[in-house]
């Protein structure tokens, strides 16, 4: 009994692991921009690629015509390689228009790769308004096993090959050979001496320029000072200051002491004793 239960459990696990995890849905309205479309993601949405299987079409439209006119509307999809995947014909001849039509067509699951362009074809006198065509589908996200590591059959990609690094021989490097080449010592010494002479000339030129600048500033300062003194003399007569005399008289002290006795400031005396102690401590440091 226990063995049979284990066998059933293992069988269920096997079948559940082999079942594809499909997603189901409807495409957007493929006739929103016109009565003809291609079976591409631009019309079918993001799932309109290899993993889509179409199982039906639901559509609606309103034929606009007068009763007496002949008018036929056909919803169809081309088949890759020739013919049609399906055709659904509505004959509106001798019928009044203006009434909305709603229809659904069931199809066996058919891979998207089989479908060619689709259209709402018109024959006769009339027009279509408010067309809405949507495909019913299922989508297998693991149609490409390499799209997800969790898909059955997924193979871990091989790491990219390492880039080839060419061997480097420093002895064959032209730049190294030039750097190691012997230098003409005489030419090097001549260039060094010429460079030193140019530096000395530049220093002398700089000294002359600074000397000229200093002399010019000195002359300008002397001229400006003499002009300033002249203007000051013209504006102010200093003779009165030079010619004035201060009489040499005696000025007796007019301060009078009240009480006749000056009392010692004991606080000051204590402060002086502290100063003496401080000086003594300072002198001890040097001893």
C-alpha positions in Angstrom: 0.0 0.0 0.0 2.8 2.4 0.9 4.7 1.5 -2.2 1.7 2.3 -4.4 1.2 5.7 -2.8 4.8 6.5 -3.4 4.5 5.5 -7.0 1.4 7.7 -7.5 3.2 10.6 -5.8 6.3 10.3 -8.0 4.1 10.0 -11.1 2.2 13.2 -10.2 5.5 15.0 -9.6 6.8 13.9 -13.0 3.7 15.2 -14.8 3.6 18.5 -12.9 7.3 19.1 -13.7 6.7 18.5 -17.4 3.7 20.8 -17.7 4.5 24.2 -19.4 3.7 27.3 -17.3 1.6 29.1 -20.0 0.2 32.6 -19.6 -3.1 33.4 -21.3 -4.5 36.7 -22.6 -5.8 39.0 -25.4 -3.8 41.2 -27.7 -4.5 44.9 -28.0 -6.8 46.1 -30.7 -4.8 45.5 -33.9 -7.2 47.5 -36.0 -6.9 50.7 -34.0 -4.8 52.4 -36.6 -6.3 50.9 -39.8 -8.0 47.9 -41.3 -4.8 46.0 -42.1 -2.0 44.9 -39.7 1.1 42.7 -39.3 1.5 39.9 -36.7 4.4 41.6 -34.9 4.9 42.9 -31.3 4.1 46.4 -32.6 0.4 45.2 -33.0 0.2 42.1 -30.8 2.1 43.5 -27.7 5.2 42.2 -26.0 4.1 38.5 -26.2 3.8 38.7 -30.0 6.9 36.6 -30.5 7.9 32.9 -30.9 6.2 31.7 -27.8 2.7 32.8 -28.8 0.0 30.3 -29.9 -3.3 31.8 -31.1 -6.5 30.0 -30.2 -9.2 32.4 -31.5 -10.2 35.9 -32.6 -12.8 38.2 -31.2 -13.9 41.3 -33.2 -16.6 43.9 -33.6 -17.4 46.7 -36.1 -20.2 48.8 -37.4 -21.0 48.6 -41.2 -22.2 51.9 -42.7 -24.3 51.4 -45.8 -27.8 51.8 -47.3 -30.0 48.7 -47.6 -30.0 48.6 -51.5 -26.1 48.5 -51.8 -24.1 45.3 -52.1 -21.4 45.1 -49.4 -19.3 42.3 -48.0 -16.9 42.4 -45.1 -14.3 39.6 -44.5 -11.9 39.2 -41.6 -8.9 37.1 -42.6 -5.3 36.2 -41.9 -2.8 35.2 -44.5 -0.9 31.9 -44.0 2.9 31.9 -44.3 3.6 29.9 -47.5 0.3 30.6 -49.1 -3.5 30.5 -48.5 -5.3 31.7 -45.3 -5.2 30.6 -41.7 -8.9 31.5 -41.5 -11.6 33.7 -43.2 -14.8 35.0 -41.7 -17.2 36.5 -44.3 -20.2 38.8 -43.5 -22.5 39.6 -46.4 -24.4 42.9 -45.9 -25.9 43.1 -49.3 -29.6 44.1 -49.3 -29.3 44.6 -45.5 -29.5 47.8 -43.5 -26.2 49.1 -42.0 -25.5 51.0 -38.8 -25.8 48.0 -36.4 -22.7 46.9 -34.5 -21.5 43.4 -35.2 -19.7 41.2 -32.5 -18.2 37.8 -33.4 -15.7 35.3 -32.0 -13.9 32.7 -34.0 -12.4 29.6 -32.4 -9.1 28.2 -33.7 -6.9 25.3 -32.7 -3.7 26.5 -31.0 -1.7 27.8 -33.9 1.9 29.1 -33.5 2.3 32.8 -34.4 4.9 31.8 -37.0 2.2 30.5 -39.2 0.3 33.7 -39.3 0.8 36.3 -42.1 -0.8 39.8 -42.3 -4.4 40.2 -41.2 -7.1 42.6 -42.4 -10.8 43.5 -42.6 -11.4 43.3 -46.3 -14.3 45.3 -47.9 -16.1 44.6 -51.2 -19.0 46.7 -52.6 -20.4 50.1 -51.4 -20.1 50.8 -47.7 -17.6 51.5 -44.9 -16.5 50.2 -41.5 -16.5 52.3 -38.3 -15.3 51.5 -34.7 -13.3 48.3 -35.8 -11.9 46.3 -32.9 -10.0 43.1 -33.5 -8.2 41.1 -30.8 -6.5 37.7 -30.8 -6.9 35.2 -28.0 -3.6 33.4 -27.2 -1.4 31.5 -24.8 2.2 32.3 -24.3 5.1 29.9 -23.4 7.8 32.0 -21.6 10.2 29.0 -22.0 9.8 28.7 -25.8 13.5 29.7 -25.7 15.0 27.7 -22.8 17.9 30.1 -22.7 15.6 33.0 -21.8 15.4 31.9 -18.2 17.6 29.6 -16.0 14.4 28.1 -14.6 13.2 26.8 -18.0 13.5 23.1 -18.8 16.5 22.5 -21.1 18.4 25.6 -20.0 22.1 25.2 -20.5 24.5 27.4 -18.6 26.4 29.5 -21.2 30.1 29.0 -21.5 32.3 31.8 -20.2 33.7 34.1 -22.9 37.2 33.1 -24.1 40.0 35.1 -22.5 41.6 37.7 -24.8 44.9 36.8 -26.4 47.7 38.8 -24.9 50.7 39.1 -27.2 54.2 38.3 -25.8 56.2 41.4 -25.1 60.0 41.5 -25.7 61.5 44.7 -24.3 64.7 44.1 -26.4 62.6 44.3 -29.5 60.9 47.6 -28.5 62.1 50.5 -30.6 61.4 53.0 -27.8 63.6 51.0 -25.4 66.4 50.8 -27.9 66.3 54.6 -28.4 66.3 55.2 -24.7 69.3 52.9 -24.3 71.3 54.4 -27.2 74.6 56.2 -26.2 74.5 59.9 -26.1 77.1 62.2 -27.6 78.8 63.6 -24.5 80.4 66.6 -26.3 77.0 67.6 -27.8 75.4 67.2 -24.4 78.1 69.3 -22.7 77.8 72.0 -25.3 74.0 72.1 -24.9 74.4 72.3 -21.1 76.9 75.1 -21.3 74.7 77.1 -23.7 71.7 76.6 -21.4 73.7 77.9 -18.4 74.8 81.0 -20.4 71.2 81.7 -21.3 70.1 81.4 -17.7 72.9 83.8 -16.6 71.9 86.3 -19.2 68.3 86.1 -18.1 69.4 86.8 -14.4 71.5 89.8 -15.4 68.7 91.2 -17.5 66.3 90.8 -14.5 68.8 92.6 -12.2 69.1 95.5 -14.6 65.4 95.7 -14.8 65.0 95.7 -11.1 67.7 98.3 -10.6 66.1 100.6 -13.2 62.8 100.2 -11.5 64.3 101.0 -8.0 66.0 104.1 -9.3 62.9 105.3 -11.0 60.9 104.8 -7.8 63.5 106.6 -5.7 63.6 109.6 -8.1 59.8 109.7 -8.2 59.6 109.6 -4.3 62.2 112.4 -3.9 60.3 114.6 -6.4 57.0 113.9 -4.8 58.3 114.6 -1.3 59.8 118.0 -2.4 56.6 119.0 -4.1 54.6 118.0 -1.1 56.8 120.0 1.3 56.6 123.0 -1.0 52.8 122.8 -1.1 52.7 122.4 2.7 54.9 125.5 3.2 52.8 127.5 0.9 49.6 126.5 2.6 50.9 127.0 6.2 53.1 129.7 7.6 55.4 127.9 10.1 57.4 131.1 11.1 55.1 131.7 14.1 56.0 128.3 15.5 59.7 128.7 15.0 59.8 132.3 16.4 57.6 131.7 19.5 59.2 131.6 23.0 58.0 130.1 26.2 58.6 132.3 29.3 60.8 130.7 31.9 58.8 131.4 35.0 58.2 129.6 38.3 54.9 128.0 38.9 54.5 127.0 42.6 52.7 123.8 43.5 49.1 124.7 44.5 48.2 121.2 45.9 47.4 121.3 49.7 47.5 118.2 51.9 44.3 117.8 54.0 45.0 116.6 57.6 48.8 116.9 57.4 49.6 113.2 57.5 49.9 110.6 54.7 48.7 107.2 55.9 50.6 104.1 54.6 48.8 101.8 52.3 49.1 98.4 54.0 47.6 96.5 51.1 50.3 97.9 48.9 53.0 96.8 51.4 51.6 93.2 51.4 51.7 93.2 47.7 55.3 94.3 47.7 56.2 91.5 50.1 54.5 89.0 47.7 56.5 90.5 44.8 59.7 90.0 46.7 58.8 86.3 47.4 58.0 85.9 43.7 61.4 87.3 42.7 63.1 85.0 45.2 61.4 82.0 43.7 62.4 83.1 40.2 66.0 83.5 41.3 66.0 80.0 42.8 65.3 78.5 39.4 68.6 79.8 38.0 70.5 78.5 41.1 
